[in-house]
Amino acid sequence: MNNVEDATKVSIALTNPKSATNVGAVMRAAGCYQADKVLYSGIRYDKALKFQTDTKSVSLKIPLQHVDDFFEDLAADTQVICVELVEGATPLPDFIHPEKALYIFGPEDGTISQAVLNKANSVVYVPTIGCMNLAASVNVVLYDRLAKLRNLEFSDNLIKESRDRNNNVTLKTT
């Protein structure tokens, strides 16, 4: 493994995504929740690329890379987590996130293949009524990871550094 792969803690893998809007929102989530890279398979996203919506230009800091095989060059200590509505999967509130993970998400209009599910260390689902879209699922899973692992200092400083430049509201103190 090269040093870049060894340093990767959180990767997001998108199975044949079709919507540039969703991929743009996934990139924004990757930046907000400290993912190291985003991988995608298939050909549909490349066709939709002209509609790219990475509004925070996260792809300048976090690689977005097309791959044929999510498992190629995967560090041996990385846990593979499929996120899918599959009977017998672990509900996300009960899931303990590993330190190093590859989170694989299915396409907007399909599912993760059985062959990929069979290679997973864990399969989790977000307990909702109905299914969420791809970007919403990525946001919820990454937030859950961040909240449980406490990889971020909670402070007013974080708020100041994270908010949009047009947000300057304050809480009224008594």
LINBELHU-V53572 format. One record per residue. N is the residue number from 1. RES is the residue in one letter. PSI is psi as a letter, one per 20 degrees, with the letter a starting at -180 (999 if undefined). Layout:
n = (N/N)
res = (RES/RES)
psi = (PSI/PSI)
This chain:
n = (1/2/3/4/5/6/7/8/9/10/11/12/13/14/15/16/17/18/19/20/21/22/23/24/25/26/27/28/29/30/31/32/33/34/35/36/37/38/39/40/41/42/43/44/45/46/47/48/49/50/51/52/53/54/55/56/57/58/59/60/61/62/63/64/65/66/67/68/69/70/71/72/73/74/75/76/77/78/79/80/81/82/83/84/85/86/87/88/89/90/91/92/93/94/95/96/97/98/99/100/101/102/103/104/105/106/107/108/109/110/111/112/113/114/115/116/117/118/119/120/121/122/123/124/125/126/127/128/129/130/131/132/133/134/135/136/137/138/139/140/141/142/143/144/145/146/147/148/149/150/151/152/153/154/155/156/157/158/159/160/161/162/163/164/165/166/167/168/169/170/171/172/173/174)
res = (M/N/N/V/E/D/A/T/K/V/S/I/A/L/T/N/P/K/S/A/T/N/V/G/A/V/M/R/A/A/G/C/Y/Q/A/D/K/V/L/Y/S/G/I/R/Y/D/K/A/L/K/F/Q/T/D/T/K/S/V/S/L/K/I/P/L/Q/H/V/D/D/F/F/E/D/L/A/A/D/T/Q/V/I/C/V/E/L/V/E/G/A/T/P/L/P/D/F/I/H/P/E/K/A/L/Y/I/F/G/P/E/D/G/T/I/S/Q/A/V/L/N/K/A/N/S/V/V/Y/V/P/T/I/G/C/M/N/L/A/A/S/V/N/V/V/L/Y/D/R/L/A/K/L/R/N/L/E/F/S/D/N/L/I/K/E/S/R/D/R/N/N/N/V/T/L/K/T/T)
psi = (q/r/h/g/g/h/i/p/g/o/q/p/p/p/o/l/q/h/o/h/g/g/h/g/h/g/g/g/g/g/g/h/j/k/q/h/r/p/q/q/r/a/i/h/g/h/h/i/h/i/j/p/l/m/h/j/l/h/i/h/h/p/p/o/p/p/q/h/o/h/i/p/k/p/q/h/j/p/p/p/o/p/o/q/n/p/p/i/r/p/p/h/h/i/p/o/p/r/g/p/q/o/o/p/q/r/r/h/k/b/r/p/q/h/h/g/h/h/i/q/h/q/p/q/q/o/o/r/o/r/q/r/r/g/h/g/g/g/g/g/g/h/g/g/g/g/h/h/i/l/j/q/p/o/r/h/g/g/g/g/h/h/q/q/h/i/o/k/q/r/p/p/q/999)
